[in-house]
Amino acid sequence: MTNRLRDESSPYLLQHAENPVDWYPWGAAAFTRARELDKPVFLSIGYSACHWCHVMAHESFEDLEAAAMLNEHFVSIKVDREERPDVDALYMDAVVAMAGQGGWPLSVFLTPDGKPFYGGTYFPPSRRHGMPSFKEVLLGVARAWGEERDRLISSAAELVRRISAAPAPGGAGGELRTEVFDQAAERSLRGYDWQDGGWGRAPKFPAALTIEYLLQRHHRTGDMLAREMATHALTSMARGGMYDWLGGGFHRYSVDNHWLIPHFEKMLYDNALLARAYLHGWLVTKDPLFRTVLDETLSFLLREMKDGQGGFYSSLDADSEGEEGRFYLWRHEELKEVLEEDELLEFLVAATGSTEPGNFEGKNILFRALPPEKLAQQFGLSVEASTERLKTGRGLLMQRREQRVRPGCDDKILSAWNGFVLAALADAARSLSDPLLLVHARNLAGFLTKEMIIEGRLMRSWRRGQARVLGYLEDYASLGLGLLELYQADFHPVWFETAFGLGEEILTRFRDSQGGFFDTGSDHESLFRRPKTLQDTPTPSGSALATALFLRLHALTGEPKYLEPAEETLYEMQHACAEHPIAFSAWLSALDFHRPPQWQLAIVGNPQEAAFRLLAGTTAGRYLPRAVIAGGEAGRLPKLQLLEDRAAPDGEPTAFLCQGFACNLPTTSPDELARQLADVR
């Protein structure tokens, strides 16, 4: 049998199209039906790569008895949180308020007008560890709706009032307080795990945004502890099993403190943000491990996550053949079978930390057990010979792994997450002087601007030729930042013009007249609260992204209309940044970018000329976190004040390194520009 989800495009919703549950997609039809039948709504929110979402689906949503209870007592709605982050954020806040914690799958019971009165996350099929079974929950809620409806409706109204009035994490605004940066660094240090790397205890998530801020702090102040935290975290993750040693790229998080045992799903946003963190780690330290991880992660994205049209898929499942991690795990007998030579087997076992009994549930998670020098020393080889042997073994194992049943892929393309990929590709292309990465970045930007912007409106999601759902704040801001990175790599004016247009749309549709930005545009669907998310998750909040975009647009254009909303929001966030730096790291990076000195590099001339490219090439290999770059012929982009009124003497491409539009003496010499850039702190 099929249900109403069969007509949806989301892979997550389509996974449930054959359930015996009479699912509705989110929309007016479901709530109208609930009012007609006088039934409460059961809302289930998840995403395609979510392991526990799959578990609950198999245990309960495919169970005929549980489905019959849902169909008899409720109107049931399925939501893909990645397509509808506004719905997810709203009801996640409600469940956290009711239960003290949230997660996915998110299970919420609503009145027919959409107000939540009870909720949780995963419910097991039978009573377990003090948790009621899903069927017990269904019967209990149905009974309460029949016998205590007034109480449920009243509690729902009170809950909505409370979470709608909840104060945002802010503080006194007015001006930049420099002590915020020291306070944030102190709290980051206090919570750092110097034994295993990262912050907090298991489960451990990769804190790409915090690492980025610490690298920025080191660049500004020379703070060696900030650098050490950032690089220790990068090294610890790269050497653990959360990193896919064989195929490149990162799994979503580590279930242990040592980064060994991953939760095996792979998310696009993690890999895009981490690729950029490793790029910046390499620019700061020139550590070859960081460059290797960067190259392998970008190769993974281009090989396994790229759609033929140019965009990048959202995620890979944790499961294959009904088993979590099966695609990535190795039995010792299989290693012996693939690596036929005893010498090669012994070498790879030592290199990857494998054992005969296995390091995880009788199987092996492959990881970097030894640094290259120690591995070579242990086997009496040169580092070069050891590297070659490692390459041979990896090639054989990769060939075998490619024969396995692959994890499922959520092949929808999301604007915000693709904006992160675009920024990583463009930044790496410029920083590494890599023309192939620049081609990939241009192809991605071309796809996003052609397929995802419909009649001037950015869409959230695209799949198989169909764009849907109006874009959210994070979509506009992330894509805008990605396009600015690409403009700074190839200086094609269309990328700047499109980013400028996205910024204008944010001002028109997302700005709150009381300060800050809403997650949803003025013409989005109205929910019981218009969400305004400030805290960073594994991804930056839409408000932090919009603030970063406006700071960069102001640095390029000099337009006060970009600086004013950015400053008023930034200054309000300073207290939260100082008290909770891990949760507000993207804001800290924006604050650091805004704090003087801020650098601007203008290169006037024809970007196609060799002399222009030589000047632009001086930025390669340099970490410039508080700089913007503009290039091209003066007057071609009137909005770009940074290029205005700057004449190239004798028609030669000329560089101007500036602070606040006040510039050093112009130079046509790449050597002189390199000397000036060396002083940028």
Secondary structure as UniProt FT lines:
FT   HELIX           4..7
FT   HELIX           11..14
FT   TURN            15..18
FT   STRAND          23..25
FT   HELIX           28..37
FT   STRAND          41..46
FT   TURN            48..49
FT   HELIX           51..56
FT   HELIX           57..61
FT   HELIX           64..73
FT   STRAND          75..80
FT   TURN            81..83
FT   HELIX           85..99
FT   STRAND          106..110
FT   TURN            112..113
FT   STRAND          116..120
FT   TURN            129..130
FT   HELIX           134..147
FT   HELIX           149..165
FT   HELIX           179..190
FT   TURN            194..196
FT   HELIX           208..221
FT   HELIX           224..238
FT   TURN            241..242
FT   TURN            245..247
FT   STRAND          253..254
FT   TURN            257..258
FT   STRAND          262..263
FT   STRAND          266..267
FT   HELIX           268..285
FT   HELIX           288..304
FT   TURN            308..309
FT   STRAND          315..316
FT   STRAND          319..320
FT   TURN            321..322
FT   STRAND          323..324
FT   TURN            325..328
FT   HELIX           332..338
FT   HELIX           342..352
FT   TURN            361..362
FT   STRAND          363..364
FT   HELIX           372..378
FT   TURN            379..380
FT   HELIX           383..401
FT   TURN            402..403
FT   STRAND          409..410
FT   STRAND          413..414
FT   HELIX           415..432
FT   HELIX           435..451
FT   STRAND          453..454
FT   TURN            455..456
FT   STRAND          457..463
FT   TURN            464..465
FT   STRAND          466..470
FT   HELIX           473..490
FT   HELIX           493..509
FT   TURN            513..514
FT   TURN            522..523
FT   HELIX           542..557
FT   HELIX           560..572
FT   HELIX           574..579
FT   TURN            581..584
FT   HELIX           585..594
FT   STRAND          599..604
FT   TURN            607..608
FT   HELIX           610..616
FT   HELIX           617..619
FT   TURN            620..621
FT   TURN            625..626
FT   STRAND          627..632
FT   TURN            634..635
FT   TURN            638..639
FT   HELIX           641..643
FT   TURN            644..645
FT   HELIX           649..651
FT   STRAND          654..659
FT   TURN            660..661
FT   STRAND          662..663
FT   HELIX           670..678
//
